[in-house]
Amino acid sequence: MNEPAANVPIARLAPEGHNLLAGKTVLITAAAGSGIGSATARRCVDEGATVMISDRHEPRLAATADELGVASVPCDVTSEDSVQAMFDAAVEEMGHVDVLINNAGLGGTAEVHEMTDDQWSRVLDVTLNGTFRCTRAALALMYERGSGVIINNASVLGWRAQVGQAHYAAAKAGVMALTRCSGVEAAPRGVRINAVAPSLAMHENLAKVTSDELLAELSAREAFGRPAETWEIASVIAFLASDYSSYLVGETISVSNQRA
């Protein structure tokens, strides 16, 4: 049998859906465009869920919603009023929220000695505080029903160090801690909270803000020697949203590995 030639990309296609989320309602933040959020929305649709997506970029949100055939609502997760309006719209549209996927996050590059208060605070407000605001709002609804699932998008930078990423790493480590603590609070009330920690997932927005040299370096560190496809992260999120993870709580699943 012939082996694939070295350095030749192998086509990777998302698996077909198996109705893992049939009958579930799913709300996803920061789901416009080509990143993990929109890939997750597509995966949830393919798995039979009723989906509503949200994002602060309204034109891109409308385009993504139209492409996927799902409902949408604008939201800025740094605003409590905006978060509450998002959940009000979700309940009006879908009746209730079975699954919340907290995908909103903000990055940037600056070393600590040059980082401004605004750079630090902005990343934490979107990435950590936004996750907290949405989690708090979702729990108020889910506790009333005695069921629900929340999945947070963390990062391997919550575990490991990278130059210029102190604010982002601190925020994602906070997301992991929030996942653990809120998870043990919510479990007795019938709600499961877990997280995924992607390492490197390739999409258009990442390519625009990252040099080819850095992408090549980061890819070489990966266990598979390549970035993840966004659908590969989305598939793990779908598993966490499904009943197949019914005894998993407060955990952060690394996708693909921590050593990178």
C-alpha positions as CSV (number, residue, x, y, z in Angstrom):
1,M,0.0,0.0,0.0
2,N,1.4,3.4,-0.9
3,E,1.9,5.9,1.9
4,P,0.8,9.5,1.5
5,A,3.7,11.7,0.3
6,A,5.3,13.9,3.0
7,N,3.9,17.4,3.5
8,V,0.9,16.8,1.2
9,P,-2.3,17.9,2.9
10,I,-4.9,15.2,3.4
11,A,-8.5,16.4,2.9
12,R,-10.4,16.4,6.2
13,L,-14.2,16.5,6.0
14,A,-16.6,17.0,8.8
15,P,-18.5,13.8,9.7
16,E,-22.2,13.5,9.0
17,G,-24.6,14.4,11.9
18,H,-26.1,11.6,14.0
19,N,-28.9,13.6,15.7
20,L,-26.9,14.0,19.0
21,L,-28.8,17.2,19.7
22,A,-32.2,16.4,18.3
23,G,-34.9,18.3,20.2
24,K,-32.3,20.6,21.9
25,T,-32.3,24.4,21.7
26,V,-28.8,26.0,21.5
27,L,-27.6,29.6,21.9
28,I,-24.1,30.4,20.7
29,T,-22.2,33.7,21.3
30,A,-19.7,35.1,18.8
31,A,-20.9,32.8,16.1
32,A,-20.7,35.0,13.0
33,G,-18.0,34.6,10.3
34,S,-15.7,31.7,9.8
35,G,-14.4,30.8,13.2
36,I,-15.2,28.2,15.9
37,G,-18.5,29.8,16.8
38,S,-20.0,29.5,13.3
39,A,-18.5,26.0,12.9
40,T,-20.2,25.0,16.1
41,A,-23.5,26.5,14.9
42,R,-23.2,24.4,11.8
43,R,-22.4,21.3,13.8
44,C,-25.3,21.8,16.1
45,V,-27.7,22.2,13.2
46,D,-26.2,19.0,11.6
47,E,-26.9,17.2,14.9
48,G,-30.6,18.2,14.9
49,A,-30.6,21.2,17.2
50,T,-32.7,24.4,17.0
51,V,-30.0,27.1,17.0
52,M,-29.8,30.8,17.6
53,I,-26.5,32.6,17.0
54,S,-25.3,35.9,18.4
55,D,-22.5,38.3,17.6
56,R,-21.6,42.0,18.0
57,H,-20.9,42.3,14.3
58,E,-24.4,42.6,12.9
59,P,-23.8,42.5,9.1
60,R,-21.6,39.4,9.5
61,L,-24.1,37.9,11.9
62,A,-27.0,38.3,9.5
63,A,-24.9,36.7,6.7
64,T,-24.0,33.7,8.8
65,A,-27.6,33.3,10.0
66,D,-28.9,33.4,6.5
67,E,-26.2,30.8,5.4
68,L,-27.1,28.4,8.2
69,G,-30.8,29.0,8.2
70,V,-30.9,29.9,11.9
71,A,-32.2,32.7,14.1
72,S,-29.9,35.5,15.3
73,V,-29.7,38.3,17.7
74,P,-26.9,40.9,18.1
75,C,-25.1,41.0,21.5
76,D,-22.2,42.7,23.1
77,V,-21.1,40.5,26.0
78,T,-19.5,43.4,27.8
79,S,-22.9,44.9,28.3
80,E,-25.3,43.3,30.9
81,D,-28.3,44.9,29.2
82,S,-27.2,43.4,25.8
83,V,-26.7,39.9,27.4
84,Q,-30.2,40.0,29.0
85,A,-31.7,41.1,25.7
86,M,-30.0,38.2,24.0
87,F,-31.6,35.7,26.4
88,D,-35.0,37.4,26.2
89,A,-34.8,37.0,22.4
90,A,-33.7,33.4,22.7
91,V,-36.6,32.5,25.0
92,E,-39.0,34.3,22.7
93,E,-37.7,32.5,19.6
94,M,-37.0,29.0,20.9
95,G,-39.1,28.8,24.1
96,H,-36.1,28.0,26.3
97,V,-32.4,27.5,26.2
98,D,-31.1,23.9,26.6
99,V,-27.5,24.6,25.7
100,L,-25.4,27.8,26.0
101,I,-22.1,27.9,24.2
102,N,-19.9,30.7,25.4
103,N,-17.6,31.4,22.5
104,A,-17.0,35.2,22.7
105,G,-13.4,36.1,23.3
106,L,-10.8,38.7,22.4
107,G,-7.1,38.4,21.8
108,G,-4.2,40.6,21.0
109,T,-0.4,40.7,21.4
110,A,1.5,42.8,23.9
111,E,4.2,42.1,26.4
112,V,3.5,42.9,30.0
113,H,5.9,45.8,30.4
114,E,4.3,47.5,27.4
115,M,0.6,46.5,28.0
116,T,-1.8,49.3,28.8
117,D,-4.6,49.0,31.3
118,D,-7.1,49.3,28.4
119,Q,-5.5,46.4,26.6
120,W,-5.6,44.2,29.7
121,S,-9.1,45.2,30.7
122,R,-10.6,44.9,27.3
123,V,-9.4,41.3,26.8
124,L,-10.6,40.3,30.2
125,D,-13.9,42.0,29.9
126,V,-14.9,40.2,26.7
127,T,-13.2,36.9,27.3
128,L,-13.7,36.3,31.1
129,N,-16.4,38.7,32.2
130,G,-18.5,38.1,29.1
131,T,-18.4,34.4,29.8
132,F,-19.5,35.1,33.4
133,R,-22.3,37.4,32.4
134,C,-23.7,34.9,29.9
135,T,-23.3,32.0,32.3
136,R,-25.1,33.9,35.1
137,A,-28.0,34.7,32.8
138,A,-28.3,31.2,31.5
139,L,-28.2,29.7,35.0
140,A,-31.2,31.8,36.1
141,L,-33.2,30.2,33.3
142,M,-31.8,26.7,33.6
143,Y,-32.2,26.4,37.3
144,E,-35.9,27.1,36.9
145,R,-36.2,24.2,34.5
146,G,-33.8,21.9,36.5
147,S,-31.7,21.1,33.4
148,G,-29.3,22.6,30.9
149,V,-25.8,22.6,29.5
150,I,-23.2,25.3,29.3
151,I,-19.9,24.9,27.3
152,N,-17.2,27.5,27.5
153,N,-14.5,28.1,25.0
154,A,-11.2,28.3,26.8
155,S,-7.7,27.8,25.4
156,V,-4.5,25.8,26.0
157,L,-3.0,29.2,26.9
158,G,-4.9,28.8,30.1
159,W,-2.3,26.2,30.9
160,R,0.9,27.1,29.1
161,A,3.0,30.3,28.5
162,Q,3.3,32.3,25.3
163,V,5.1,35.6,24.9
164,G,2.8,38.5,24.4
165,Q,-0.3,36.7,25.7
166,A,-0.5,37.4,29.4
167,H,-3.9,39.1,29.2
168,Y,-5.4,36.4,27.0
169,A,-3.9,33.5,29.0
170,A,-5.1,35.1,32.3
171,A,-8.6,35.4,30.8
172,K,-8.7,31.8,29.6
173,A,-7.3,30.5,32.8
174,G,-10.1,32.4,34.5
175,V,-12.6,30.8,32.2
176,M,-11.3,27.4,33.2
177,A,-11.6,28.3,36.9
178,L,-15.1,29.7,36.3
179,T,-16.0,26.4,34.6
180,R,-14.8,24.3,37.6
181,C,-16.5,26.4,40.3
182,S,-19.8,27.1,38.5
183,G,-19.8,23.4,37.4
184,V,-19.9,22.1,41.0
185,E,-22.5,24.7,41.9
186,A,-24.7,23.8,39.0
187,A,-24.5,20.0,39.0
188,P,-26.9,19.5,42.0
189,R,-29.4,21.6,40.1
190,G,-29.3,19.5,37.0
191,V,-27.0,21.7,34.9
192,R,-23.7,20.6,33.4
193,I,-20.9,23.1,32.7
194,N,-17.7,22.1,30.9
195,A,-15.2,23.7,28.6
196,V,-13.0,23.0,25.5
197,A,-9.4,24.3,25.2
198,P,-8.4,24.6,21.6
199,S,-4.8,24.8,20.7
200,L,-4.6,26.1,17.2
201,A,-7.7,26.2,14.9
202,M,-7.3,27.6,11.5
203,H,-9.9,30.1,10.1
204,E,-9.9,33.2,8.0
205,N,-9.8,35.7,10.9
206,L,-6.8,34.0,12.4
207,A,-4.9,34.0,9.1
208,K,-5.5,37.7,8.8
209,V,-3.9,38.7,12.1
210,T,-1.1,36.1,12.3
211,S,2.0,35.9,10.2
212,D,2.7,32.8,8.0
213,E,5.9,32.3,10.0
214,L,4.2,32.2,13.4
215,L,1.4,29.9,12.0
216,A,4.0,27.5,10.7
217,E,5.9,27.5,14.0
218,L,2.7,26.9,16.0
219,S,1.5,24.2,13.6
220,A,4.8,22.4,14.0
221,R,4.3,22.1,17.8
222,E,1.0,20.4,17.4
223,A,0.7,16.6,17.9
224,F,-0.7,16.2,14.4
225,G,1.7,18.7,12.9
226,R,-1.2,20.9,11.6
227,P,-3.8,23.2,12.9
228,A,-7.3,21.9,13.8
229,E,-10.1,22.5,11.5
230,T,-12.8,24.5,13.2
231,W,-15.3,21.7,12.8
232,E,-12.9,19.4,14.8
233,I,-13.3,21.8,17.8
234,A,-17.1,22.1,17.1
235,S,-17.5,18.3,17.2
236,V,-16.0,18.1,20.7
237,I,-18.4,20.9,21.7
238,A,-21.3,19.0,20.3
239,F,-20.3,15.9,22.3
240,L,-20.2,18.1,25.5
241,A,-23.6,19.5,24.6
242,S,-25.1,16.0,24.1
243,D,-26.3,13.4,26.6
244,Y,-23.2,11.3,25.8
245,S,-21.4,13.6,28.4
246,S,-24.0,13.3,31.0
247,Y,-21.6,12.6,33.9
248,L,-18.9,15.1,32.9
249,V,-18.9,18.4,34.9
250,G,-16.4,21.2,35.6
251,E,-13.9,19.7,33.1
252,T,-11.8,21.4,30.4
253,I,-11.2,19.1,27.4
254,S,-7.9,19.8,25.5
255,V,-8.2,19.9,21.7
256,S,-5.7,18.6,20.5
257,N,-2.9,18.6,23.1
258,Q,-1.5,20.7,26.0
259,R,2.2,20.4,25.0
260,A,1.8,22.7,22.0
